[in-house]
Amino acid sequence: MDPALIFQSMDRDAMLNLLGSAVQHMPIMKFYNGQQMTKCIYICAKLRICEKLGNTVQSKKSCYDIATEVGAHGESLYRMMRAMSTEGFFSECIGQGMEKGIFQHTNLSIQLLNQVTRDEALLHCGTAFYLSWESLYETVMTGKTSGFKSLDSTSLWDFLKKNPEADIEFTKGMASMSSPSVQHLVKMGDFSKFEIVCDVGGSHGLLLNEILKNYPTIKQGLNFDQPIVFENLKKLGERQLDPRFSDVGGNFFESVPEADCYVFKWVLHNWNDDQCVEILANVSEAIRTNGKVYLAEHMGEDSAGDFSLKKRYVAWTDLHMMNLLNGKVRNKSEWNQLISRTDFKIDQFVESDQGLTQNFIILSKKSSAR
Ligand SMILES: C[S@@+](CC[C@H](N)C(=O)[O-])C[C@H]1O[C@@H](n2cnc3c(N)ncnc32)[C@H](O)[C@@H]1O
């Protein structure tokens, strides 16, 4: 039946009720489009649509010209950008005499001009993370993720190993997410007494390089990660690294190199408690007398009704870790419990007061003799 006829046949109150419920449902409808928006942002980042549109919030351009420049299908790009504009990402310029398909930047779309934001968007909206959400139902039902089974992989790391392009996207995204916080993190720690600092799961090595820059007395910086990460990093070209810096390939479930300071940034939240105990047992084997372990992690907060940016960030990261890797963003008591199962004790929680920078949890051996 024609919807107009349904309205005509209703009395006024029934019609207002129906409209009222439609309006009430709008906020939830907004979330239905979450996955489409994720994909749209990925395409904008990948094709660099926002740079093509222009450099300022005032910039305007025809999406058909952009389509020609990036080799896309004009009408399809138009329909994508029009849908995005209804969420405030781009503004469609509609008016008398205006040709169809002219878009202007908004405060949202302009953000993708920034390389750090673009690399983060490619990571968060890219294939690996996007497809992993397929398993959320199973994760919630069983308490265990099998995230990458549908992608013929046993885990995120296995998937990245088989897909070098996704691995490079991952490493670039991690570097972009790390770059705003490494300087502040280095200021939060004291690395003056160490000869060898090992960044475990160091990936791009931004944090280790910053530590070396600030502490000329450190003799060696070991950036420890999976060999495949370093093979793929070479494809990105030369990195500007301190002469004391070296990449060391390995598997922290087997062993870690000898050092007197181990830094783990955003690593243990990837693993469940038993796996963290295993990794820390290998650190315990290798650590020098009086050595320290610095864990850079966000801390779960349990305060109710707090919708601060940090709380939202932590809660969504925790869900992401649960579904992606059976990992967890732990709160203080969960850290205390976990570390009590290892050869280490917690010396100090150093809480960050800056934006989304992680906290440090500093550990030393219960008995420092090896
Ligand atoms: C979430 S990333 C963190 C990267 C970096 N620390 C940062 O904060 O940007 C986790 C890192 O752990 C590494 N990793 C995963 N499994 C590993 C293993 N078994 N041995 C060594 N490194 C591993 C990954 O390759 C990845 O670089």
The ligand as an SDF file (V2000), in Angstrom:
LIG
                    3D

 27 29  0  0  0  0  0  0  0  0999 V2000
   49.6410   -3.8720   19.5410 C   0  0  0  0  0  0  0  0  0  0  0  0
   51.2120   -4.0170   18.8160 S   0  0  0  0  0  0  0  0  0  0  0  0
   52.1330   -2.8300   19.7750 C   0  0  0  0  0  0  0  0  0  0  0  0
   53.2530   -2.1970   19.0010 C   0  0  0  0  0  0  0  0  0  0  0  0
   54.0260   -1.1140   19.7400 C   0  0  0  0  0  0  0  0  0  0  0  0
   54.5620   -1.5560   20.9900 N   0  0  0  0  0  0  0  0  0  0  0  0
   53.1470    0.1020   19.9530 C   0  0  0  0  0  0  0  0  0  0  0  0
   52.7370    0.3970   21.0550 O   0  0  0  0  0  0  0  0  0  0  0  0
   52.8380    0.7770   18.9620 O   0  0  0  0  0  0  0  0  0  0  0  0
   51.7950   -5.5640   19.4380 C   0  0  0  0  0  0  0  0  0  0  0  0
   53.1230   -6.0040   18.8680 C   0  0  0  0  0  0  0  0  0  0  0  0
   53.4500   -7.3010   19.4140 O   0  0  0  0  0  0  0  0  0  0  0  0
   54.0930   -8.0410   18.4030 C   0  0  0  0  0  0  0  0  0  0  0  0
   54.0150   -9.4890   18.6780 N   0  0  0  0  0  0  0  0  0  0  0  0
   52.9200  -10.2870   18.5960 C   0  0  0  0  0  0  0  0  0  0  0  0
   53.2370  -11.5540   18.8870 N   0  0  0  0  0  0  0  0  0  0  0  0
   54.5670  -11.5800   19.1530 C   0  0  0  0  0  0  0  0  0  0  0  0
   55.4800  -12.6090   19.5300 C   0  0  0  0  0  0  0  0  0  0  0  0
   55.0460  -13.8600   19.7030 N   0  0  0  0  0  0  0  0  0  0  0  0
   56.7720  -12.2720   19.7170 N   0  0  0  0  0  0  0  0  0  0  0  0
   57.2040  -10.9950   19.5560 C   0  0  0  0  0  0  0  0  0  0  0  0
   56.3770   -9.9630   19.2120 N   0  0  0  0  0  0  0  0  0  0  0  0
   55.0760  -10.2540   19.0190 C   0  0  0  0  0  0  0  0  0  0  0  0
   53.3370   -7.6560   17.1550 C   0  0  0  0  0  0  0  0  0  0  0  0
   54.0460   -7.9720   15.9740 O   0  0  0  0  0  0  0  0  0  0  0  0
   53.1150   -6.1660   17.3650 C   0  0  0  0  0  0  0  0  0  0  0  0
   54.1450   -5.3920   16.8050 O   0  0  0  0  0  0  0  0  0  0  0  0
  1  2  1  0
  2  3  1  0
  2 10  1  0
  3  4  1  0
  4  5  1  0
  5  6  1  0
  5  7  1  0
  7  8  2  0
  7  9  1  0
 10 11  1  0
 11 12  1  0
 11 26  1  0
 12 13  1  0
 13 14  1  0
 13 24  1  0
 14 15  1  0
 14 23  1  0
 15 16  2  0
 16 17  1  0
 17 18  1  0
 17 23  2  0
 18 19  1  0
 18 20  2  0
 20 21  1  0
 21 22  2  0
 22 23  1  0
 24 25  1  0
 24 26  1  0
 26 27  1  0
M  CHG  2   2   1   9  -1
M  END
$$$$
